[in-house]
Amino acid sequence: MRGKINILIIIGFIIYLGYLLTNKFIAPVPYEIGIPIVIFGVALIVIGTLTMNKRSPKK
């Protein structure tokens, strides 16, 4: 189970990268929409990391 990445981390990165690519290359996203999206993506990454560390066996 050591090399397995939590699904929350993957979803968080997809949300964050989607926001960045949309904001830079397609159309500027207003801050009222962009900030909650980025916070949600980062929160998923942090939650996924914490649950992954909690599940790992201690040696």
C-alpha positions as CSV (number, residue, x, y, z in Angstrom):
1,M,0.0,0.0,0.0
2,R,3.1,2.2,0.0
3,G,3.0,3.4,-3.6
4,K,-0.8,4.0,-3.7
5,I,-1.9,7.6,-4.1
6,N,-5.2,8.7,-2.4
7,I,-8.0,9.6,-4.9
8,L,-8.6,12.9,-3.0
9,I,-5.1,14.0,-3.9
10,I,-5.7,13.3,-7.6
11,I,-9.0,15.1,-7.6
12,G,-7.5,18.1,-5.8
13,F,-4.6,18.4,-8.3
14,I,-7.1,18.1,-11.2
15,I,-9.2,20.9,-9.8
16,Y,-6.2,23.1,-9.1
17,L,-4.6,22.5,-12.5
18,G,-7.9,23.0,-14.3
19,Y,-8.3,26.4,-12.6
20,L,-4.7,27.4,-13.5
21,L,-5.0,26.3,-17.1
22,T,-8.4,28.0,-17.5
23,N,-7.2,31.2,-15.9
24,K,-4.0,31.4,-17.9
25,F,-4.9,30.1,-21.4
26,I,-8.7,30.2,-21.9
27,A,-10.3,33.0,-20.0
28,P,-9.6,34.9,-16.8
29,V,-11.7,33.6,-13.9
30,P,-13.0,36.2,-11.5
31,Y,-11.6,36.1,-8.0
32,E,-15.1,35.5,-6.5
33,I,-15.2,32.1,-8.3
34,G,-11.5,31.3,-8.4
35,I,-10.6,31.6,-4.8
36,P,-13.2,29.1,-3.5
37,I,-12.2,26.7,-6.2
38,V,-8.5,26.9,-5.3
39,I,-9.3,26.5,-1.6
40,F,-11.4,23.4,-2.3
41,G,-8.7,21.9,-4.4
42,V,-6.0,22.5,-1.8
43,A,-8.2,21.2,1.0
44,L,-8.7,18.0,-0.9
45,I,-5.0,17.6,-1.4
46,V,-4.4,18.2,2.4
47,I,-7.1,15.9,3.5
48,G,-5.9,13.2,1.1
49,T,-2.4,13.6,2.4
50,L,-3.4,13.4,6.0
51,T,-5.6,10.3,5.5
52,M,-2.8,8.6,3.5
53,N,-0.3,9.3,6.4
54,K,-2.8,8.0,8.9
55,R,-3.4,4.7,7.0
56,S,0.3,3.9,6.6
57,P,1.7,1.2,8.9
58,K,4.2,2.4,11.5
59,K,7.5,0.6,11.6
